[in-house]
């Protein structure tokens, strides 16, 4: 057993804990800003798709994941096979 190590002061964990807390708080703040963006993107994507096919809002899942270099937006929409037949597709041409 090393006597010098035994009688020396142990390193303080408070600075490390403070740094971890700051990182956690910064992550929390950053993720709350994304929720508004994700909501806007979800609404706009659903509006565009609803122009072409009938969709059920309960069958939609939107998830955003943040990485170190890139963020990923995942949109999962369940579209029934006959959904395209229920809602006409407007091709942009006016009927004469």
C-alpha distances in whole Angstrom, upper triangle without the diagonal:
4,6,9,8,8,11,13,16,15,18,22,23,27,28,27,29,31,32,32,35,37,37,38,40,42,42,44,46,47,48,50,52,52,54,57,57,57,60,62,62,62,65,67,66,67,70,71,70,73,75,76,74,74,70,69,66,64,64,62,58,57,53,52,48,47,44,43,46,49,50,52,55,56,59,60,64,65,69,71,73,77,75,77,80,80,80,82,80,82,82,83,87,90,92,96
4,6,5,6,9,10,13,14,16,20,22,25,26,25,27,30,30,31,33,35,36,37,39,41,41,43,45,46,47,49,51,52,53,56,57,56,59,61,61,61,65,66,65,67,70,71,70,72,75,75,74,74,71,69,67,65,64,62,59,57,53,51,48,46,44,42,45,48,49,51,54,55,59,60,64,66,69,72,74,77,76,77,81,80,80,82,80,82,82,83,87,89,92,95
4,5,5,6,9,12,13,16,20,22,25,26,26,28,30,31,32,34,36,36,38,40,41,42,44,46,47,48,50,52,53,55,57,58,58,60,63,62,63,66,68,67,69,72,72,72,74,77,77,76,76,72,71,68,66,66,64,60,59,55,53,50,48,46,44,47,50,51,53,56,57,61,62,66,68,71,74,76,79,78,79,83,82,82,84,82,84,84,85,88,91,94,97
4,5,5,6,10,11,14,17,20,23,24,24,26,28,29,30,32,34,34,36,38,39,40,42,44,45,46,48,50,51,53,56,56,56,59,61,61,61,64,66,65,67,70,71,71,73,75,76,75,75,71,70,67,65,65,63,59,57,54,51,48,46,44,42,45,48,49,52,55,56,59,61,64,67,70,73,75,78,76,78,81,81,80,82,81,82,82,83,87,89,92,95
4,6,5,8,9,11,15,17,20,21,21,23,25,26,27,29,31,31,33,35,36,37,39,41,42,43,45,47,48,49,52,53,53,55,58,57,58,61,62,62,64,67,67,67,69,72,72,72,71,68,66,63,62,61,59,56,54,50,48,45,43,41,39,42,45,46,48,51,52,56,57,61,63,66,69,72,75,73,74,78,77,77,79,77,78,79,80,83,86,88,92
4,6,8,9,12,15,18,20,22,22,24,26,27,28,30,32,32,33,36,37,38,40,42,43,44,46,48,49,50,53,54,54,56,59,58,59,62,64,63,65,68,68,68,70,73,74,73,72,68,67,64,62,62,60,56,55,51,49,46,44,42,41,44,47,48,50,52,54,57,58,62,64,67,70,72,75,74,75,79,78,78,80,78,80,80,81,85,87,90,93
4,7,9,12,15,18,20,22,22,24,26,27,28,30,32,33,34,36,38,39,40,42,43,45,46,49,50,51,54,55,55,57,59,59,60,63,65,64,66,69,70,70,72,74,75,74,74,70,68,65,64,64,62,58,56,52,50,47,45,44,42,45,48,49,51,54,55,58,60,63,66,69,72,74,77,75,77,81,80,79,81,80,81,82,82,86,88,91,95
4,6,9,12,15,18,18,19,21,23,24,25,27,29,30,31,33,35,36,38,39,41,42,44,46,47,48,51,52,52,54,57,57,57,60,62,62,63,66,67,67,69,72,72,72,71,68,66,63,62,62,59,56,54,50,48,45,42,41,39,42,45,46,48,51,53,56,58,61,63,67,70,72,75,73,75,78,78,77,79,77,78,79,79,83,85,88,92
4,6,9,12,14,15,16,18,20,21,22,24,25,27,28,30,31,33,34,36,37,39,40,42,44,45,48,49,49,51,53,54,54,57,59,59,60,63,64,64,66,69,70,69,68,65,63,60,59,59,56,53,51,47,45,42,40,38,37,40,43,43,46,48,50,53,55,59,61,64,67,70,73,71,72,76,75,74,76,75,76,76,77,80,83,85,89
4,6,9,12,13,13,15,17,18,19,21,23,24,25,27,29,30,31,33,35,36,38,40,41,42,45,46,46,48,51,51,51,54,56,56,57,60,61,61,63,66,66,66,65,61,60,57,55,55,53,49,47,44,42,39,37,35,34,37,40,40,43,45,47,50,52,55,57,61,64,66,69,67,69,72,71,71,73,71,72,73,74,77,80,82,86
4,6,9,10,10,12,14,15,16,18,20,21,22,24,26,27,28,30,31,33,35,37,38,39,42,43,43,45,47,48,48,51,53,53,54,57,58,58,60,63,63,63,62,59,57,54,53,53,51,47,45,41,39,36,34,32,30,34,36,37,40,42,44,47,49,52,55,58,61,64,67,65,66,69,69,68,70,68,69,70,70,74,76,79,83
4,6,7,8,9,11,13,14,15,17,19,20,21,23,24,26,27,29,30,32,34,35,37,39,40,41,43,45,45,46,49,50,50,52,55,56,56,58,61,62,61,60,57,55,52,51,51,49,45,43,39,37,34,32,31,29,33,35,36,38,41,42,45,47,51,53,57,60,62,65,63,64,68,67,66,68,66,67,68,68,72,74,77,81
4,6,5,6,9,10,11,12,14,16,17,18,20,21,23,24,26,27,29,31,32,33,36,37,37,39,42,42,43,45,47,47,49,51,52,53,54,57,58,57,57,53,52,48,47,47,45,41,39,36,34,31,29,28,26,30,32,32,35,37,39,42,44,47,49,53,56,59,61,59,61,64,63,62,64,63,64,65,65,69,71,74,77
4,5,5,6,9,10,10,12,14,15,16,18,20,21,22,24,26,27,29,30,32,34,35,36,38,40,41,41,44,46,46,47,50,51,52,53,56,57,56,56,52,51,47,46,47,44,41,38,35,33,30,28,28,26,30,32,32,35,37,38,41,43,47,49,53,56,58,61,58,60,63,62,61,63,62,63,64,64,68,70,73,76
4,5,5,6,9,10,11,12,14,15,16,18,20,21,23,24,26,28,29,31,33,34,35,37,39,39,40,43,44,45,46,49,50,50,52,55,56,55,55,52,50,47,46,46,44,40,38,34,32,29,27,26,24,27,30,30,33,35,37,40,42,46,49,52,55,58,60,58,59,63,62,60,62,61,62,62,62,66,68,71,74
4,5,5,6,9,10,11,12,14,15,17,18,20,21,23,25,26,28,29,32,32,33,35,37,37,38,41,43,43,44,47,48,48,50,53,54,53,53,49,48,45,44,44,41,38,35,32,29,26,24,23,21,25,27,28,30,33,35,38,40,43,46,49,52,55,57,55,57,60,59,58,60,59,59,60,60,64,66,69,73
4,5,5,6,9,10,10,12,14,15,16,18,20,21,23,25,26,27,30,31,31,33,36,36,37,39,41,41,43,45,46,47,49,51,52,52,51,47,46,43,41,42,39,36,33,30,28,25,23,23,22,25,27,27,30,32,33,36,38,42,44,48,51,53,56,54,55,59,58,56,59,57,58,59,59,63,65,68,71
4,5,5,6,9,10,10,12,14,15,16,18,20,21,23,25,26,28,30,30,32,34,35,36,38,40,40,42,44,46,46,48,50,52,51,51,47,46,42,41,42,39,36,33,30,28,25,23,23,22,25,27,27,29,31,33,36,38,42,44,48,51,54,56,54,55,58,57,56,58,57,57,58,58,62,64,67,70
4,5,5,6,9,10,11,12,14,15,17,18,20,22,23,25,27,28,29,31,33,33,34,37,38,39,40,43,44,44,46,49,50,50,49,46,45,41,41,41,38,34,32,28,26,23,20,20,18,22,24,24,27,29,31,34,37,40,43,46,49,52,54,52,53,57,56,54,56,55,55,56,56,60,62,65,68
4,5,5,6,9,10,11,12,14,15,17,19,21,21,23,26,26,27,29,31,31,32,35,37,37,38,41,42,42,44,47,48,47,47,43,42,39,38,38,35,31,29,26,23,21,18,18,17,20,22,22,25,27,29,32,34,37,40,43,46,49,52,49,51,54,53,52,54,52,53,54,55,58,60,63,67
4,5,5,6,9,10,10,12,14,15,17,19,20,21,24,25,26,28,30,30,31,34,35,36,37,40,41,41,43,46,47,46,46,42,41,37,36,37,34,31,28,25,23,21,19,19,18,22,23,23,25,27,29,31,34,37,39,43,46,49,51,49,50,53,52,51,53,52,53,54,54,58,60,62,66
4,5,5,6,9,10,11,12,14,16,17,19,21,23,24,24,27,28,29,30,33,34,35,36,39,40,40,42,45,46,46,45,42,41,37,37,37,34,31,28,25,22,20,18,18,17,20,22,21,24,26,28,31,34,37,40,43,46,49,51,48,50,53,52,50,52,51,51,52,52,56,58,61,64
4,6,5,6,9,10,11,12,14,16,17,19,21,22,22,25,27,27,28,31,32,32,34,37,37,38,40,42,44,43,43,40,39,35,35,35,32,28,26,22,19,17,14,14,13,17,18,18,21,23,25,28,31,34,37,40,43,46,48,46,47,50,50,48,50,48,49,50,50,54,56,59,62
4,5,5,6,9,10,11,13,15,16,17,20,21,21,23,25,26,26,29,31,31,32,35,36,36,38,41,42,41,41,37,36,33,32,32,30,26,24,20,18,16,14,15,15,18,19,18,20,22,24,27,29,32,35,38,41,44,46,44,45,49,48,46,48,47,48,49,49,53,55,58,61
4,5,5,6,9,10,11,13,15,16,18,19,20,22,24,25,26,28,30,30,32,34,35,36,38,40,42,41,41,37,36,32,32,33,30,27,24,21,19,17,15,17,16,19,20,19,21,22,25,27,29,32,35,38,42,45,47,44,45,49,47,46,48,47,47,48,48,52,54,57,60
4,5,5,6,9,10,11,13,15,17,17,19,21,22,23,25,27,28,29,31,33,34,35,36,39,40,40,40,37,36,32,32,32,29,26,23,20,17,16,13,14,14,16,17,16,19,21,23,26,29,31,35,38,41,44,46,43,44,48,46,45,47,45,45,46,46,50,52,55,58
4,5,5,6,9,10,11,13,15,16,16,19,21,21,22,25,26,26,28,30,31,32,34,36,38,37,37,34,33,29,29,29,26,23,20,17,14,12,10,11,12,14,15,14,16,17,20,23,25,28,31,34,38,40,43,40,41,45,44,42,44,42,43,44,44,48,50,53,56
4,5,5,6,9,10,11,14,15,15,17,19,20,21,23,25,26,27,29,31,31,33,35,37,36,36,32,31,28,27,28,25,22,19,16,14,13,12,14,15,18,17,15,17,18,20,22,25,27,30,34,37,40,42,39,40,44,42,41,43,42,43,44,44,48,49,52,56
4,6,5,7,9,11,12,14,15,16,18,19,21,23,24,25,27,29,30,31,33,35,37,36,36,33,32,28,28,29,26,23,20,17,15,15,13,15,16,18,17,16,18,18,21,23,26,28,32,34,38,41,42,39,41,44,43,41,43,41,42,43,43,46,48,51,54
4,6,5,7,9,11,11,13,15,16,17,19,21,22,23,25,27,28,29,30,33,34,34,34,31,30,27,27,27,24,21,18,15,12,12,10,12,13,14,14,12,15,15,18,20,24,26,30,32,36,38,40,37,38,42,41,39,41,39,39,40,40,44,46,49,52
4,5,5,7,10,10,10,13,15,15,16,19,20,21,22,24,26,26,28,30,32,32,31,28,27,24,24,24,21,18,15,12,9,9,8,12,13,15,14,11,13,13,16,18,20,23,26,29,33,35,37,34,36,39,38,36,38,37,38,39,39,43,44,47,51
4,5,5,7,9,10,11,13,15,16,17,19,20,22,24,25,26,27,30,32,31,31,28,26,23,23,24,21,18,15,13,12,12,12,15,17,19,17,14,16,15,17,19,21,24,27,29,33,36,37,34,36,39,37,36,38,37,37,38,38,42,44,46,50
4,6,6,7,9,11,12,13,15,16,18,19,21,22,24,25,26,28,30,31,30,27,27,23,24,25,21,19,16,14,12,13,12,15,17,17,16,13,15,14,17,18,22,24,27,29,33,36,37,34,35,38,37,35,37,35,35,36,36,40,42,44,48
4,5,5,6,8,10,10,12,14,15,16,18,20,21,22,24,26,28,28,27,25,24,21,21,22,18,16,12,10,8,10,9,13,15,16,13,10,11,11,13,15,18,20,24,26,30,32,34,31,32,35,34,32,34,32,33,34,34,38,39,42,46
4,5,5,6,9,10,10,12,14,15,16,18,20,21,22,25,26,26,25,22,21,18,18,19,16,14,11,10,9,11,12,16,18,19,16,13,13,11,13,14,17,19,22,24,28,31,32,29,30,34,32,30,32,31,32,33,33,37,39,41,45
4,5,5,6,9,10,11,12,14,15,17,19,20,21,23,25,26,25,22,22,18,19,20,17,15,12,12,11,14,15,18,20,21,18,15,15,13,15,15,18,20,23,25,29,31,33,29,30,33,32,30,31,30,30,32,31,35,37,39,43
4,5,5,6,8,10,11,12,14,15,17,18,20,22,24,24,24,22,21,18,20,20,16,15,11,11,10,12,13,16,18,18,15,12,13,10,13,14,17,18,22,24,27,30,31,28,28,32,31,28,30,28,28,29,29,33,35,37,41
4,5,5,6,9,10,10,12,14,15,16,18,20,22,22,22,19,18,15,16,17,13,11,8,8,7,11,12,16,18,18,15,12,11,8,10,10,13,15,18,21,24,27,28,25,26,29,28,26,28,27,27,28,29,33,34,37,40
4,5,5,6,9,10,11,12,14,15,16,19,21,21,20,17,17,13,15,16,12,11,9,10,10,14,16,19,22,22,19,15,14,11,12,12,14,15,18,20,24,26,27,24,25,28,27,25,27,26,26,28,28,32,33,35,39
4,5,5,6,9,10,11,12,14,15,17,19,20,20,18,18,15,17,18,14,14,11,13,12,16,17,21,23,22,19,16,15,12,14,13,16,16,19,21,24,27,28,24,25,28,26,24,25,24,24,26,25,29,30,33,36
4,6,5,6,8,10,11,12,14,16,18,18,18,16,17,14,17,16,13,12,9,11,11,14,16,19,21,20,17,14,12,9,11,10,13,14,17,19,22,25,26,22,23,26,25,22,24,22,22,24,24,28,29,32,35
4,6,5,6,9,10,11,12,14,16,16,16,13,13,10,13,13,9,9,7,9,11,14,17,20,23,22,19,15,13,10,10,8,10,11,14,16,19,22,23,19,20,24,22,20,22,21,22,23,24,28,29,32,35
4,6,5,6,9,10,10,13,15,15,15,13,13,10,13,14,11,12,10,13,14,18,20,23,26,26,22,19,17,13,14,11,13,12,16,16,20,22,23,19,20,23,21,19,21,20,20,22,22,26,27,29,33
4,5,5,6,9,10,11,13,14,15,14,15,13,16,16,13,14,12,15,15,19,21,24,26,25,22,19,17,13,14,12,14,13,17,17,20,22,23,19,19,22,21,18,19,18,18,19,19,23,25,27,31
4,5,5,6,9,10,12,12,13,12,13,12,15,14,11,12,10,13,14,18,20,23,25,24,20,17,15,12,12,9,11,10,14,14,17,19,20,17,17,20,19,17,18,16,17,18,19,23,25,27,31
4,5,5,6,9,10,10,10,8,10,8,12,11,9,11,11,14,16,19,22,25,28,27,23,20,18,14,13,10,11,9,12,12,15,17,18,14,15,18,16,14,16,15,16,18,19,23,24,26,30
4,6,5,6,9,10,10,10,12,11,14,14,12,15,14,17,19,23,25,28,31,29,26,23,21,17,17,13,15,12,15,14,17,19,19,15,15,18,16,13,15,14,14,16,17,20,21,23,27
4,5,5,7,9,11,11,14,13,17,16,14,16,15,18,19,23,25,27,30,29,25,22,20,17,16,13,14,13,15,14,17,18,18,15,14,17,16,13,14,12,12,13,14,18,19,22,25
4,5,6,6,8,8,11,11,15,13,12,14,14,17,19,22,25,28,31,29,25,23,20,16,15,12,12,10,11,10,13,14,15,11,11,14,13,11,12,10,12,14,15,19,21,22,26
4,5,5,6,6,9,10,14,13,12,15,16,19,21,25,28,30,33,32,28,25,23,19,18,14,14,11,12,10,13,15,14,10,10,13,11,9,10,10,12,14,15,19,20,21,25
4,6,8,10,13,14,17,17,16,19,19,22,24,27,30,32,35,34,30,27,25,21,20,17,17,14,15,13,15,16,15,11,10,12,11,8,8,7,8,11,12,15,16,18,21
4,7,9,13,15,18,16,16,19,19,23,25,28,30,33,36,34,30,28,25,22,20,17,16,13,14,11,13,13,12,9,7,10,9,6,7,5,7,10,12,15,16,18,21
4,6,10,12,15,13,14,17,18,22,24,27,30,33,36,35,31,28,25,21,19,16,15,11,11,8,9,10,9,5,5,8,7,5,8,8,11,13,15,18,20,20,24
4,7,10,12,11,12,16,18,21,24,27,31,33,37,36,32,29,26,22,20,16,15,11,10,8,8,10,9,5,7,9,7,6,9,11,13,16,18,21,22,22,26
4,6,9,8,8,12,14,18,21,24,27,30,34,33,29,26,23,19,17,13,12,8,7,6,8,11,11,7,10,12,10,10,13,14,16,19,21,24,25,26,30
4,5,5,7,11,14,17,21,24,27,30,34,33,30,26,23,20,17,14,12,8,8,8,9,13,13,10,13,15,13,13,16,17,20,23,24,27,28,29,33
4,5,6,9,11,15,18,21,24,28,31,31,28,24,21,18,16,12,11,9,9,11,13,16,17,14,16,18,16,16,19,19,21,24,26,29,30,31,34
4,6,8,11,14,18,21,25,28,31,32,28,25,22,18,16,13,11,9,9,11,13,17,17,15,18,20,18,18,22,22,25,27,29,32,33,34,38
4,7,10,13,17,20,24,26,30,30,27,23,20,17,14,11,8,6,5,8,10,14,15,13,16,18,17,17,21,21,24,26,28,31,32,33,37
4,7,10,14,17,20,23,27,27,23,20,17,13,11,7,6,5,7,9,12,16,17,15,17,20,18,18,21,21,23,25,27,30,32,33,37
4,7,10,13,17,20,23,24,20,17,14,11,8,6,5,6,9,12,15,18,20,18,20,23,22,22,24,24,26,28,29,33,34,36,40
4,7,10,14,17,20,20,17,13,11,7,6,5,6,9,12,15,18,21,23,20,22,25,24,23,25,24,26,28,29,32,34,36,40
4,7,10,13,17,17,14,11,8,6,5,7,9,12,15,18,21,24,26,24,25,29,28,27,29,28,29,30,32,35,37,40,43
4,7,10,13,14,11,7,6,4,6,9,12,15,18,21,24,27,29,26,28,31,30,29,31,29,31,32,32,36,38,41,44
4,7,10,11,9,6,5,7,8,12,14,17,21,23,27,29,32,29,30,34,34,32,34,33,34,34,35,39,42,44,48
4,7,8,6,4,6,9,11,15,18,21,24,27,30,33,35,33,33,37,37,35,37,35,36,36,37,41,43,46,49
4,6,5,6,8,11,13,17,20,23,26,29,33,34,37,35,36,39,39,38,39,37,38,38,39,43,45,48,52
4,6,8,11,14,17,21,23,27,30,33,36,38,41,38,39,43,43,41,42,40,41,41,41,45,48,51,54
4,7,10,14,17,20,23,26,30,32,35,37,40,37,37,41,42,40,41,38,39,38,39,43,45,48,52
4,7,10,13,16,19,23,26,28,32,33,36,34,34,38,38,36,37,34,35,35,35,39,42,45,48
4,7,10,13,16,20,23,25,29,31,33,31,31,35,35,33,34,32,33,33,34,37,40,43,46
4,6,10,13,16,19,22,25,27,30,27,28,32,32,30,31,29,30,31,32,35,38,40,44
4,7,10,13,16,19,22,24,27,24,25,28,28,27,28,26,27,28,29,33,35,38,41
4,7,10,13,16,19,21,24,22,22,26,26,25,27,25,27,27,29,32,35,37,41
4,6,10,12,16,18,20,18,19,23,22,21,23,22,23,24,26,30,32,34,38
4,7,10,13,15,18,16,17,21,20,20,22,21,24,25,27,30,32,34,38
4,6,10,12,14,12,14,17,17,16,19,18,21,22,24,28,30,31,35
4,7,10,12,10,12,15,15,15,18,18,21,23,25,28,30,31,35
4,6,8,6,9,12,12,12,15,15,18,20,23,25,27,28,32
4,5,5,8,10,10,12,15,16,19,21,24,26,28,28,32
4,6,7,9,10,12,14,15,19,20,23,25,27,27,30
4,6,5,7,9,12,13,17,19,22,24,25,25,28
4,5,5,7,10,11,15,17,20,22,23,23,27
4,6,6,7,8,12,13,17,18,20,20,24
4,6,7,9,12,14,18,19,20,19,23
4,7,10,13,16,18,20,20,20,23
4,7,9,13,15,16,17,17,21
4,6,9,12,13,14,13,17
4,6,9,11,12,13,17
4,5,7,9,10,14
4,6,9,10,14
4,7,10,13
4,6,9
4,6
4
